[in-house]
Amino acid sequence: MKFLSILLTLFLLEGSPQWGSDFDKAKSDAIQNHKYIVINFSGSDWCGPCIKLTRDILDSPEFLKYATTNLALVRADFPRLKKNQLDKKQTGMNEALAEKYNQEGKFPLTVLVGADGKVLKEWDGYPAGITTDAFIKEIQSLTNAGK
């Protein structure tokens, strides 16, 4: 039964955007396809609220379905465990992104930016009491205001 559940999840996510790690690629996608960019600063192996936010909202089928046509997704991960360390190039890209969008080093921090790189909204930490649907509606209201 668990195997069928995994297959169904993979099937539902087929064609859905995956979280990328290259802001320049996301920016190019956003410009070409008239999308906004969501940057998620995460500590995937040490930050409890980061793990919960990813599991409950950011990797949910509903959010990924919405993102397919509306968002370019970038995850800037800062793992601590030696076995999860990123290569030097990726670490440098994440640090550069943090220098621009997360200077205070908050985790998790989720940032909605336009294709021009301008910040529209920041969510500091795990948004208390928010559902995936409410998160999507908030993004829609912010992006619709920019059109």
Secondary structure, DSSP 4 states (H G I P E B T S, - for coil): -HHHHHHHHHHHHTTS---BS-HHHHHHHHHHHT-EEEEEEE-TTT-HHHHHHIIIIITSHHHHHHHHHHEEEEEEE---SGGGPPPHHHHHHHHHHHHHH-TT--SSEEEEE-TT--EEEEEESS-TT--HHHHHHHHHHHHHHT-
